[in-house]
Amino acid sequence: MENVISLTDHIKNKYDENLITKIELCRIRDDIEQKLNNISSIENNELAVSLSSGRYSAMKLTKLIGKEETIQFFKDCIETASKS
């Protein structure tokens, strides 16, 4: 998947920006997306993998950055997906 969403826009100030760099976020994102694609193929069930990863993400992000920022992140993701 192509990167259009700026992940760094969704990092709260409580994180040290020196520790979480844009390069690191992109590397991790690409690695996770590849793993999810692989699991989707192995399981032959993109919907189940997408729902599971989305649930994990929504729950963790809400705890890490708060509800409103999490909602905005998902809105940005949906907007990006709509453009492709």
GUFIZA-784389 format. One record per residue: x, y, z of N, C-alpha, C, CB in turn; residue in three letters; residue number from 1. Coordinates in Angstrom, 1 decimal. Glycine has a CB too. Example, Ala and Ser with C-alpha at 12.3 -4.5 7.8 and 13.67 -1.06 7.14 Angstrom:
+--------+--------+--------+--------+--------+--------+--------+--------+--------+--------+--------+--------+------+-----+
:    nxx :    nyy :    nzz :   caxx :   cayy :   cazz :    cxx :    cyy :    czz :   cbxx :   cbyy :   cbzz : code : pos :
+--------+--------+--------+--------+--------+--------+--------+--------+--------+--------+--------+--------+------+-----+
:   13.2 :   -5.7 :    7.8 :   12.3 :   -4.5 :    7.8 :   13.2 :   -3.3 :    7.8 :   11.3 :   -4.5 :    9.0 :  ALA :   1 :
:   12.8 :   -2.2 :    7.1 :   13.7 :   -1.1 :    7.1 :   12.9 :    0.0 :    7.9 :   14.1 :   -0.6 :    5.7 :  SER :   2 :
+--------+--------+--------+--------+--------+--------+--------+--------+--------+--------+--------+--------+------+-----+
***
This chain:
+--------+--------+--------+--------+--------+--------+--------+--------+--------+--------+--------+--------+------+-----+
:    nxx :    nyy :    nzz :   caxx :   cayy :   cazz :    cxx :    cyy :    czz :   cbxx :   cbyy :   cbzz : code : pos :
+--------+--------+--------+--------+--------+--------+--------+--------+--------+--------+--------+--------+------+-----+
:    0.8 :   -1.2 :    0.0 :    0.0 :    0.0 :    0.0 :    0.9 :    1.2 :    0.0 :   -0.9 :    0.0 :    1.2 :  MET :   1 :
:    0.4 :    2.2 :   -0.7 :    1.2 :    3.5 :   -0.8 :    0.9 :    4.4 :    0.4 :    0.8 :    4.2 :   -2.1 :  GLU :   2 :
:    1.9 :    5.1 :    0.8 :    1.8 :    6.0 :    1.9 :    1.3 :    7.4 :    1.5 :    3.2 :    6.2 :    2.6 :  ASN :   3 :
:    0.1 :    7.7 :    2.0 :   -0.4 :    9.1 :    1.7 :   -0.6 :    9.7 :    3.1 :   -1.7 :    9.0 :    0.9 :  VAL :   4 :
:   -1.0 :    8.9 :    4.1 :   -1.3 :    9.5 :    5.4 :    0.0 :    9.8 :    6.1 :   -2.1 :    8.5 :    6.2 :  ILE :   5 :
:    0.1 :   10.9 :    6.7 :    1.3 :   11.3 :    7.5 :    1.1 :   10.7 :    8.9 :    1.5 :   12.8 :    7.5 :  SER :   6 :
:    1.8 :    9.6 :    9.2 :    1.6 :    9.0 :   10.5 :    2.1 :    9.9 :   11.6 :    2.3 :    7.7 :   10.5 :  LEU :   7 :
:    3.1 :   10.7 :   11.3 :    3.6 :   11.6 :   12.3 :    2.6 :   12.7 :   12.7 :    4.9 :   12.3 :   11.8 :  THR :   8 :
:    1.6 :   13.0 :   11.9 :    0.6 :   13.9 :   12.3 :   -0.2 :   13.4 :   13.5 :   -0.3 :   14.2 :   11.2 :  ASP :   9 :
:   -0.2 :   12.1 :   13.7 :   -1.1 :   11.5 :   14.8 :   -0.3 :   11.1 :   16.0 :   -1.7 :   10.3 :   14.2 :  HIS :  10 :
:    0.9 :   11.6 :   16.2 :    1.7 :   11.3 :   17.4 :    1.5 :   12.4 :   18.4 :    3.2 :   11.1 :   17.0 :  ILE :  11 :
:    1.1 :   12.1 :   19.6 :    0.9 :   13.1 :   20.6 :    2.2 :   13.6 :   21.1 :    0.1 :   12.5 :   21.8 :  LYS :  12 :
:    2.2 :   14.8 :   21.7 :    3.4 :   15.4 :   22.2 :    4.1 :   14.6 :   23.2 :    3.1 :   16.8 :   22.7 :  ASN :  13 :
:    3.4 :   13.7 :   23.9 :    4.0 :   12.9 :   25.0 :    5.1 :   12.0 :   24.5 :    3.0 :   12.1 :   25.7 :  LYS :  14 :
:    5.1 :   11.7 :   23.2 :    6.2 :   10.9 :   22.6 :    7.4 :   11.8 :   22.2 :    5.7 :   10.1 :   21.4 :  TYR :  15 :
:    8.5 :   11.3 :   22.4 :    9.7 :   12.0 :   22.1 :    9.9 :   11.8 :   20.6 :   11.0 :   11.5 :   22.8 :  ASP :  16 :
:    9.8 :   13.0 :   19.8 :    9.9 :   12.9 :   18.4 :   11.3 :   12.4 :   17.9 :    9.6 :   14.2 :   17.8 :  GLU :  17 :
:   12.3 :   12.5 :   18.8 :   13.6 :   12.0 :   18.4 :   13.6 :   10.5 :   18.4 :   14.7 :   12.5 :   19.4 :  ASN :  18 :
:   12.7 :    9.9 :   19.2 :   12.7 :    8.4 :   19.2 :   11.8 :    7.8 :   18.1 :   12.2 :    7.9 :   20.6 :  LEU :  19 :
:   10.8 :    8.6 :   17.7 :    9.9 :    8.1 :   16.7 :   10.0 :    9.0 :   15.5 :    8.4 :    8.1 :   17.2 :  ILE :  20 :
:   10.8 :    8.5 :   14.6 :   11.1 :    9.3 :   13.4 :   10.2 :    8.8 :   12.2 :   12.6 :    9.1 :   12.9 :  THR :  21 :
:   10.0 :    9.7 :   11.2 :    9.2 :    9.4 :   10.1 :    9.7 :    8.1 :    9.4 :    9.2 :   10.5 :    9.1 :  LYS :  22 :
:   11.0 :    8.0 :    9.3 :   11.6 :    6.8 :    8.7 :   11.3 :    5.5 :    9.4 :   13.2 :    6.9 :    8.6 :  ILE :  23 :
:   11.4 :    5.6 :   10.8 :   11.0 :    4.4 :   11.6 :    9.5 :    4.1 :   11.4 :   11.3 :    4.7 :   13.1 :  GLU :  24 :
:    8.7 :    5.1 :   11.4 :    7.2 :    4.8 :   11.3 :    7.0 :    4.2 :    9.9 :    6.4 :    6.1 :   11.4 :  LEU :  25 :
:    7.6 :    4.7 :    8.9 :    7.4 :    4.1 :    7.5 :    7.9 :    2.7 :    7.4 :    8.1 :    5.0 :    6.5 :  CYS :  26 :
:    9.0 :    2.4 :    8.0 :    9.6 :    1.1 :    8.0 :    8.7 :    0.1 :    8.7 :   11.0 :    1.0 :    8.7 :  ARG :  27 :
:    8.2 :    0.5 :    9.9 :    7.3 :   -0.4 :   10.7 :    6.0 :   -0.6 :   10.0 :    7.1 :    0.2 :   12.1 :  ILE :  28 :
:    5.4 :    0.5 :    9.4 :    4.2 :    0.4 :    8.7 :    4.3 :   -0.6 :    7.5 :    3.8 :    1.8 :    8.2 :  ARG :  29 :
:    5.4 :   -0.4 :    6.7 :    5.5 :   -1.3 :    5.6 :    5.7 :   -2.7 :    6.0 :    6.8 :   -0.8 :    4.8 :  ASP :  30 :
:    6.4 :   -3.0 :    7.1 :    6.6 :   -4.3 :    7.6 :    5.3 :   -5.0 :    8.0 :    7.7 :   -4.3 :    8.7 :  ASP :  31 :
:    4.6 :   -4.2 :    8.8 :    3.3 :   -4.7 :    9.3 :    2.3 :   -5.0 :    8.1 :    2.6 :   -3.7 :   10.3 :  ILE :  32 :
:    2.2 :   -4.0 :    7.2 :    1.4 :   -4.2 :    6.0 :    1.7 :   -5.5 :    5.2 :    1.4 :   -3.0 :    5.1 :  GLU :  33 :
:    3.0 :   -5.7 :    5.1 :    3.5 :   -7.0 :    4.4 :    3.0 :   -8.2 :    5.2 :    5.0 :   -6.9 :    4.2 :  GLN :  34 :
:    3.2 :   -8.2 :    6.5 :    2.8 :   -9.3 :    7.3 :    1.3 :   -9.6 :    7.2 :    3.3 :   -9.1 :    8.8 :  LYS :  35 :
:    0.5 :   -8.5 :    7.3 :   -0.9 :   -8.6 :    7.2 :   -1.3 :   -9.2 :    5.8 :   -1.6 :   -7.3 :    7.4 :  LEU :  36 :
:   -0.7 :   -8.7 :    4.8 :   -0.9 :   -9.3 :    3.4 :   -0.6 :  -10.8 :    3.4 :   -0.1 :   -8.5 :    2.4 :  ASN :  37 :
:    0.5 :  -11.1 :    4.0 :    0.9 :  -12.6 :    4.0 :   -0.1 :  -13.4 :    4.8 :    2.3 :  -12.7 :    4.6 :  ASN :  38 :
:   -0.5 :  -12.9 :    5.9 :   -1.5 :  -13.6 :    6.7 :   -2.9 :  -13.7 :    6.0 :   -1.7 :  -13.0 :    8.1 :  ILE :  39 :
:   -3.2 :  -12.7 :    5.3 :   -4.5 :  -12.7 :    4.5 :   -4.4 :  -13.8 :    3.5 :   -4.7 :  -11.3 :    3.9 :  SER :  40 :
:   -3.3 :  -13.9 :    2.8 :   -3.1 :  -15.0 :    1.8 :   -3.1 :  -16.4 :    2.4 :   -1.8 :  -14.8 :    1.0 :  SER :  41 :
:   -2.4 :  -16.5 :    3.5 :   -2.3 :  -17.8 :    4.2 :   -3.7 :  -18.3 :    4.7 :   -1.4 :  -17.8 :    5.4 :  ILE :  42 :
:   -4.4 :  -17.3 :    5.3 :   -5.8 :  -17.6 :    5.9 :   -6.9 :  -17.6 :    4.8 :   -6.1 :  -16.6 :    7.0 :  GLU :  43 :
:   -6.5 :  -17.0 :    3.7 :   -7.5 :  -16.8 :    2.6 :   -8.8 :  -16.1 :    3.1 :   -7.9 :  -18.2 :    2.0 :  ASN :  44 :
:   -8.5 :  -15.1 :    3.9 :   -9.7 :  -14.3 :    4.5 :   -9.2 :  -12.9 :    4.8 :  -10.2 :  -15.1 :    5.8 :  ASN :  45 :
:   -9.3 :  -12.0 :    3.8 :   -8.9 :  -10.7 :    4.0 :   -9.8 :   -9.9 :    5.0 :   -8.9 :   -9.9 :    2.7 :  GLU :  46 :
:  -11.1 :  -10.2 :    5.0 :  -12.0 :   -9.6 :    5.9 :  -11.6 :   -9.8 :    7.3 :  -13.4 :  -10.0 :    5.6 :  LEU :  47 :
:  -11.4 :  -11.1 :    7.7 :  -11.1 :  -11.5 :    9.1 :   -9.8 :  -10.8 :    9.5 :  -11.0 :  -13.0 :    9.2 :  ALA :  48 :
:   -8.8 :  -10.8 :    8.7 :   -7.5 :  -10.2 :    9.0 :   -7.7 :   -8.7 :    9.2 :   -6.5 :  -10.5 :    8.0 :  VAL :  49 :
:   -8.4 :   -8.1 :    8.3 :   -8.7 :   -6.6 :    8.3 :   -9.4 :   -6.2 :    9.6 :   -9.4 :   -6.1 :    7.1 :  SER :  50 :
:  -10.5 :   -7.0 :    9.9 :  -11.3 :   -6.7 :   11.1 :  -10.4 :   -6.9 :   12.4 :  -12.5 :   -7.6 :   11.2 :  LEU :  51 :
:   -9.6 :   -7.9 :   12.4 :   -8.8 :   -8.2 :   13.6 :   -7.7 :   -7.1 :   13.8 :   -8.1 :   -9.5 :   13.4 :  SER :  52 :
:   -7.1 :   -6.7 :   12.7 :   -6.0 :   -5.7 :   12.8 :   -6.7 :   -4.3 :   13.1 :   -5.2 :   -5.6 :   11.5 :  SER :  53 :
:   -7.8 :   -4.1 :   12.5 :   -8.5 :   -2.8 :   12.7 :   -8.9 :   -2.7 :   14.2 :   -9.7 :   -2.6 :   11.8 :  GLY :  54 :
:   -9.4 :   -3.8 :   14.7 :   -9.9 :   -3.8 :   16.2 :   -8.7 :   -3.5 :   17.1 :  -10.5 :   -5.1 :   16.5 :  ARG :  55 :
:   -7.6 :   -4.2 :   16.8 :   -6.4 :   -4.1 :   17.6 :   -5.9 :   -2.6 :   17.5 :   -5.3 :   -5.0 :   17.1 :  TYR :  56 :
:   -5.9 :   -2.1 :   16.3 :   -5.4 :   -0.7 :   16.1 :   -6.3 :    0.3 :   16.8 :   -5.4 :   -0.4 :   14.6 :  SER :  57 :
:   -7.6 :    0.2 :   16.7 :   -8.6 :    1.1 :   17.3 :   -8.4 :    1.1 :   18.8 :  -10.0 :    0.8 :   16.9 :  ALA :  58 :
:   -8.3 :   -0.1 :   19.4 :   -8.2 :   -0.2 :   20.8 :   -6.9 :    0.4 :   21.4 :   -8.4 :   -1.7 :   21.3 :  MET :  59 :
:   -5.8 :    0.0 :   20.7 :   -4.5 :    0.5 :   21.2 :   -4.4 :    2.0 :   21.0 :   -3.4 :   -0.2 :   20.4 :  LYS :  60 :
:   -4.8 :    2.5 :   19.8 :   -4.7 :    3.9 :   19.5 :   -5.5 :    4.8 :   20.5 :   -5.1 :    4.2 :   18.1 :  LEU :  61 :
:   -6.7 :    4.3 :   20.8 :   -7.5 :    5.0 :   21.8 :   -6.8 :    5.2 :   23.1 :   -8.9 :    4.3 :   22.0 :  THR :  62 :
:   -6.1 :    4.1 :   23.5 :   -5.4 :    4.2 :   24.8 :   -4.2 :    5.1 :   24.7 :   -5.0 :    2.8 :   25.3 :  LYS :  63 :
:   -3.5 :    5.1 :   23.5 :   -2.2 :    5.8 :   23.3 :   -2.4 :    7.3 :   23.0 :   -1.4 :    5.1 :   22.3 :  LEU :  64 :
:   -3.4 :    7.6 :   22.1 :   -3.5 :    9.0 :   21.7 :   -4.9 :    9.6 :   21.9 :   -3.2 :    9.1 :   20.2 :  ILE :  65 :
:   -5.8 :    8.8 :   22.4 :   -7.1 :    9.3 :   22.7 :   -8.1 :    9.1 :   21.6 :   -7.0 :   10.8 :   23.0 :  GLY :  66 :
:   -9.4 :    9.2 :   22.0 :  -10.5 :    8.8 :   21.1 :  -10.6 :    9.8 :   19.9 :  -11.8 :    8.9 :   21.9 :  LYS :  67 :
:  -10.5 :   11.1 :   20.1 :  -10.7 :   12.0 :   19.0 :   -9.6 :   11.9 :   18.0 :  -10.8 :   13.4 :   19.5 :  GLU :  68 :
:   -8.4 :   11.8 :   18.4 :   -7.2 :   11.6 :   17.5 :   -7.3 :   10.3 :   16.8 :   -5.9 :   11.7 :   18.3 :  GLU :  69 :
:   -7.8 :    9.2 :   17.4 :   -7.9 :    7.9 :   16.8 :   -9.0 :    8.0 :   15.7 :   -8.3 :    6.9 :   17.9 :  THR :  70 :
:  -10.1 :    8.6 :   16.0 :  -11.2 :    8.8 :   15.0 :  -10.6 :    9.6 :   13.8 :  -12.4 :    9.5 :   15.6 :  ILE :  71 :
:   -9.9 :   10.6 :   14.1 :   -9.3 :   11.4 :   13.0 :   -8.4 :   10.6 :   12.1 :   -8.6 :   12.7 :   13.5 :  GLN :  72 :
:   -7.6 :    9.7 :   12.8 :   -6.6 :    8.9 :   12.1 :   -7.4 :    7.9 :   11.1 :   -5.8 :    8.0 :   13.0 :  PHE :  73 :
:   -8.4 :    7.3 :   11.6 :   -9.2 :    6.4 :   10.8 :   -9.9 :    7.1 :    9.7 :  -10.2 :    5.6 :   11.6 :  PHE :  74 :
:  -10.4 :    8.3 :    9.9 :  -11.0 :    9.1 :    8.9 :  -10.0 :    9.4 :    7.8 :  -11.6 :   10.5 :    9.4 :  LYS :  75 :
:   -8.8 :    9.8 :    8.2 :   -7.7 :   10.0 :    7.2 :   -7.4 :    8.7 :    6.4 :   -6.4 :   10.5 :    7.9 :  ASP :  76 :
:   -7.4 :    7.6 :    7.0 :   -7.2 :    6.3 :    6.3 :   -8.3 :    6.1 :    5.3 :   -7.1 :    5.2 :    7.4 :  CYS :  77 :
:   -9.5 :    6.3 :    5.7 :  -10.7 :    6.0 :    4.9 :  -10.6 :    7.0 :    3.7 :  -12.0 :    6.2 :    5.6 :  ILE :  78 :
:  -10.3 :    8.2 :    3.9 :  -10.2 :    9.2 :    2.8 :   -9.1 :    8.8 :    1.9 :   -9.9 :   10.6 :    3.4 :  GLU :  79 :
:   -8.0 :    8.4 :    2.4 :   -6.9 :    7.9 :    1.5 :   -7.3 :    6.7 :    0.7 :   -5.6 :    7.6 :    2.3 :  THR :  80 :
:   -8.0 :    5.7 :    1.3 :   -8.4 :    4.6 :    0.6 :   -9.4 :    4.9 :   -0.5 :   -9.0 :    3.6 :    1.6 :  ALA :  81 :
:  -10.2 :    5.9 :   -0.3 :  -11.2 :    6.4 :   -1.2 :  -10.6 :    6.9 :   -2.5 :  -12.2 :    7.4 :   -0.6 :  SER :  82 :
:   -9.4 :    7.5 :   -2.3 :   -8.7 :    8.1 :   -3.5 :   -8.0 :    7.1 :   -4.4 :   -7.7 :    9.1 :   -2.9 :  LYS :  83 :
:   -7.8 :    5.9 :   -3.9 :   -7.0 :    5.0 :   -4.7 :   -7.9 :    4.1 :   -5.5 :   -6.1 :    4.2 :   -3.8 :  SER :  84 :
+--------+--------+--------+--------+--------+--------+--------+--------+--------+--------+--------+--------+------+-----+
***
